[in-house]
Amino acid sequence: MAEVSTRKIIHVDMDAFYASVEQRDNPELRGKAIAVGYGAKRGVVAAASYEARAFGVRSAMPSTKALRQCPSLVFVPPRFEIYRAVSQQIRAIFARYTPLIEPLSLDEAYLDVTENLRGLPTASDTAAEIRARILAETGLTASAGVSYNKFLAKLASDVRKPNGQFVIPPQRGAEFIEGLPVKQFHGVGPVTAEKMNALGIQTGADLRAQSLEFLQQHFGRSGAWYYAIARGEDDRPVEPNRPRKSSGSETTFSEDRLLPAEIEAGVLEMADDVWAWCEKNQSFGATVTVKIKFADFRIVTRSRTASRPVTAHDLLHEISLALVRSIYPVTTGVRLVGVSVSKFSSDDDAQLDLQLSEPH
């Protein structure tokens, strides 16, 4: 633990990033409840401003529900090219302080500033200066969590949101975790949290009270991870330039689709999006996955792994169509389709990039 405890890790998280960019660029939207996304019947909220969040509007919420929660909600179409450009601006600011930057998405990243390039004495000073530079150069606010490992830094960045920062020093790591509900732990999803609750594990203190054997018995390989984080331990390094593990695209239809030709047209369109990324980045995967969400919200996925990476557009089409045809006959309308590729030849670790598409 000694080596881990000496690290200085910052988790920077932009505040309501997509919505804040829209409010920055359009003064008429400032102070209003806005949602980035499409207000159509099948639309989904990609991001919500803090004014909208006050009404309970959240990302990934169906647009119809968001409008019921907040009738005055204003929908703004996403402009991903702008968000990416701003994200690059922010990344350039990070690079003035450390080369050890691990992006998690367009709007958040881990930084290891144990030896920062500006020689600032503390990670807290470094985080404050980074946030000030982001505000000065982009007009946007960021929150930050500062701690001795990634797990705690990410938890800390939520404590004083928006536009604040919070420090968890080594001597307070385990204590901070004790009082938190396990459902707030990064990496503990709703299903796992529910399982923990059923076992009498409600808080970090409850988790810490369990033996390693008990956690491995109930949670398999993840048991050792839960045992460690309950004690404030996380030795994962900040990993710059993580290779992408998969890339995909999905879309929600404006109306349920039952006809094979209509479903397949959507699948081919998503395959085209994926192929455009593969070709641009010259990165090709051997596994193709098709995702189908039905009108009753059931989700079915079908995958096929080729003996070598799929390097031809027509082959990606062919595999995608074969996969979606394996679910026929369709008796319930299809609400959403998605296509992704994975198992790149240079794989190590990264996350799925699901692009938000306009309903059509």
C-alpha angles and dihedrals in degrees: 000000000000094000093044092049093057095059121104111214127179125194109200116196121181114228113250085329105191093038092046091052090053092049091047093052097042114044090194089069096054114114091012131115103253135171125199106224138055126307093210120122092264096038124124130208110247094183138353131210118238088253089059093044088060086069093050096261111151139176116273090027116134109256093235091057091045090055091050089052093046115018091185092057114137116212118214121190112242119255103199094174088061093046090051092050092051090046089056090051090054092046089054089055091052090052091062088065106035142356089216100090123148112188115207095183139331091291107037140046145164119239126193105210098168085124104021120192094236095053094236111172100229138030088232091059089047093051092048092051093047091051091049091051091049091052093046095047103035105021089234132117127231134192124215140200119203124197146123095272141028097251094056095039090057092048090048094054090067096053099080102024129182110045098344143098137218133198127213108190121203094259091056101043100097092039092053092052095048096073098042123101109245089234088070093058114110107243095027105104127196094268094050092044090052091050091049091049090052088055091052095259107133103144141026088262090056090050092050090053091063122092122240089244092054093050093046090049092055102030105028117209091358090063093084090051093052090047090054099045091049084065095045093255124141120147098180110132124226102260117206119204097015110192114245113254098198143349127208148157132213137179138195114225119232088229131022112267123219103161114091092223092056093045091048092049089059092047092050091050091053090046088054090053091051093046091052089057093045092050094045092050096034088229119134130184131209096213122071119191128190119199124201125188115192128211089260088056095250110147123212125183129191124191137185127189117206123208089248136017117291102249100163126079092216092052091053088052092048095050093043092052093047090052096050091045089058089072095056137151094059113203097168123056118262114237102179140014131192139179127199138172125212143159095075115191092245095043123154112137141325142114140276116266107213110183120213109236127196112254111254 
